[in-house]
Amino acid sequence: MSRGFVKEDDQEEAPIIPPRAALPAGETNYVTPNGLKELKNEEEALIEERANLDKQNDTERRRAQAVIDGKLKLLRERISTARLLKPEDQPADEVRFGALVELLQNGNKQEFQIVGVDEANVKKQKIAFVAPIAKAVTGKKVGDKVDFKLGEETRKLEILKITY
């Protein structure tokens, strides 16, 4: 059939589904207990949003459902691959996944928690375990000093405190 006889409304573009935070290929999807809880809360919110769609226009409703369904698919993949690591199971004297790390960097104190990629949020001082700074301090103990390369610059880091 010629495209000239097709209504324009029938030519819907596929909705753009925003990707989730990047998890490098081959990396395990580690999550903290709080991170897993946040993923499940997000899933519940999307399910509720889909159930309560109130669009007058069928086309708008279908698009909104497609976006929500796409987000749910990506989210459920993350939940199904999540590997829960409990902070209490980590060695207390060593920087590991879930640790709250206080360090000295170029004379400034800095504090952050090492978390999963979906939970990472710089504003909340939560750094993904795949971030360069997290990799640099993982396995270190209080008092250890680390050279951290940031582009051409090398910064000195000193681990001051580790808590879980």
ROBAMAR-199733 format. One record per residue (C-alpha): residue number from 1; x, y negated, z negated. Coordinates in Angstrom, 1 decimal. Layout:
% ROBAMAR-199733
R    k       X       Y       Z
R  NUM       X       Y       Z
...
% end
This chain:
% ROBAMAR-199733
R    k       X       Y       Z
R    1     0.0     0.0     0.0
R    2     1.2    -3.5     0.8
R    3     2.2    -5.6    -2.2
R    4    -0.1    -8.3    -0.7
R    5    -3.1    -6.4    -1.9
R    6    -2.0    -6.1    -5.5
R    7    -3.2    -8.5    -8.2
R    8    -0.4   -10.5    -9.8
R    9    -1.7    -9.5   -13.2
R   10    -0.8    -5.9   -12.4
R   11     2.9    -6.8   -12.0
R   12     3.8    -7.0   -15.6
R   13     7.5    -7.3   -16.5
R   14     8.8    -4.9   -19.0
R   15     9.2    -6.7   -22.4
R   16    12.7    -7.4   -23.7
R   17    13.4    -5.4   -26.9
R   18    16.1    -7.1   -29.0
R   19    18.9    -4.6   -29.8
R   20    19.8    -3.6   -33.3
R   21    23.1    -4.5   -34.9
R   22    25.9    -2.8   -33.0
R   23    27.2     0.5   -34.4
R   24    30.4     1.5   -32.6
R   25    30.3     4.8   -30.7
R   26    31.4     7.7   -32.8
R   27    30.8     5.9   -36.1
R   28    28.6     7.4   -38.7
R   29    25.6     5.3   -39.6
R   30    26.4     4.8   -43.3
R   31    23.7     3.1   -45.4
R   32    23.5     2.0   -49.1
R   33    20.4     2.9   -51.1
R   34    19.2    -0.7   -50.6
R   35    20.0    -0.6   -46.9
R   36    17.9     2.5   -46.4
R   37    15.1     0.9   -48.4
R   38    15.2    -2.2   -46.2
R   39    15.1     0.0   -43.0
R   40    12.0     1.8   -44.3
R   41    10.3    -1.5   -45.3
R   42    11.0    -2.8   -41.8
R   43     9.4     0.3   -40.4
R   44     6.3    -0.2   -42.6
R   45     6.0    -3.8   -41.6
R   46     6.2    -3.0   -37.9
R   47     3.5    -0.3   -38.2
R   48     1.3    -2.7   -40.0
R   49     1.9    -5.5   -37.5
R   50     1.0    -3.1   -34.6
R   51    -2.2    -2.0   -36.4
R   52    -3.2    -5.6   -37.0
R   53    -2.6    -7.0   -33.5
R   54    -5.3    -9.4   -32.6
R   55    -4.8   -10.6   -29.1
R   56    -7.8   -11.6   -27.0
R   57    -6.0   -10.9   -23.8
R   58    -5.4    -7.2   -22.9
R   59    -2.1    -8.1   -21.2
R   60    -0.8   -10.0   -24.2
R   61    -1.8    -7.1   -26.5
R   62    -0.1    -4.5   -24.3
R   63     3.1    -6.6   -24.2
R   64     3.1    -7.1   -28.0
R   65     2.5    -3.4   -28.5
R   66     5.3    -2.5   -26.2
R   67     7.7    -4.8   -28.0
R   68     6.7    -3.4   -31.4
R   69     6.9     0.2   -30.1
R   70    10.4    -0.5   -28.7
R   71    11.5    -1.9   -32.0
R   72    10.1     1.1   -33.8
R   73    11.9     3.5   -31.5
R   74    15.2     1.8   -32.1
R   75    14.6     1.6   -35.9
R   76    13.5     5.2   -36.2
R   77    16.7     6.3   -34.4
R   78    18.7     4.3   -37.0
R   79    16.7     5.8   -39.9
R   80    17.1     9.4   -38.5
R   81    20.9     9.0   -38.2
R   82    21.3     7.2   -41.5
R   83    23.8     8.8   -43.9
R   84    23.1     7.6   -47.5
R   85    26.2     6.9   -49.5
R   86    25.5     6.1   -53.2
R   87    27.8     3.7   -54.9
R   88    28.0     5.9   -58.0
R   89    29.5     8.7   -55.9
R   90    32.4     6.4   -54.8
R   91    35.8     6.3   -56.7
R   92    35.4     3.3   -59.1
R   93    39.0     2.2   -58.8
R   94    39.1     2.1   -55.0
R   95    37.5     0.0   -52.3
R   96    35.0     2.2   -50.5
R   97    31.6     1.9   -48.8
R   98    29.1     0.0   -51.1
R   99    31.8    -1.7   -53.1
R  100    31.5    -5.3   -54.2
R  101    35.0    -6.6   -53.6
R  102    36.5    -9.8   -55.0
R  103    39.7   -10.9   -53.4
R  104    42.1   -13.7   -53.1
R  105    42.7   -15.0   -49.5
R  106    45.1   -17.9   -48.9
R  107    44.5   -19.1   -52.5
R  108    40.7   -18.9   -52.3
R  109    38.5   -16.4   -54.1
R  110    36.1   -14.5   -51.8
R  111    33.5   -11.9   -52.7
R  112    31.6    -9.5   -50.5
R  113    29.9    -6.1   -50.5
R  114    30.8    -3.5   -47.9
R  115    27.5    -2.2   -46.4
R  116    26.0    -0.6   -43.3
R  117    25.6    -2.5   -40.0
R  118    21.9    -3.1   -40.4
R  119    22.2    -4.5   -43.9
R  120    25.2    -6.7   -43.1
R  121    24.5   -10.4   -43.6
R  122    27.3   -12.9   -44.0
R  123    25.0   -15.4   -45.7
R  124    24.3   -12.8   -48.4
R  125    28.0   -11.9   -48.6
R  126    27.4    -8.4   -47.1
R  127    29.9    -7.2   -44.6
R  128    29.5    -4.2   -42.3
R  129    32.0    -1.4   -43.0
R  130    33.1    -1.6   -39.4
R  131    34.2    -5.3   -39.7
R  132    38.0    -5.8   -39.6
R  133    38.2    -7.3   -43.1
R  134    36.2    -4.3   -44.5
R  135    38.5    -1.9   -42.7
R  136    41.6    -3.8   -44.0
R  137    40.6    -3.4   -47.7
R  138    39.0     0.1   -47.6
R  139    41.1     2.5   -49.7
R  140    42.9    -0.2   -51.6
R  141    42.9    -0.7   -55.3
R  142    42.9    -3.7   -57.7
R  143    46.2    -5.5   -57.4
R  144    47.0    -4.2   -53.9
R  145    48.0    -6.8   -51.3
R  146    47.1    -6.5   -47.7
R  147    48.2    -8.3   -44.5
R  148    45.0    -9.0   -42.6
R  149    45.5   -10.0   -38.9
R  150    42.9   -12.5   -37.7
R  151    43.8   -13.2   -34.0
R  152    47.3   -14.6   -34.0
R  153    47.2   -15.4   -37.7
R  154    48.1   -13.1   -40.5
R  155    46.4   -13.7   -43.9
R  156    47.5   -12.3   -47.2
R  157    44.7   -10.6   -49.2
R  158    44.9    -9.5   -52.8
R  159    42.3    -7.2   -54.3
R  160    41.2    -8.8   -57.6
R  161    38.1    -6.7   -58.6
R  162    36.1    -3.8   -57.4
R  163    32.6    -3.0   -58.7
R  164    29.8    -0.7   -57.6
% end
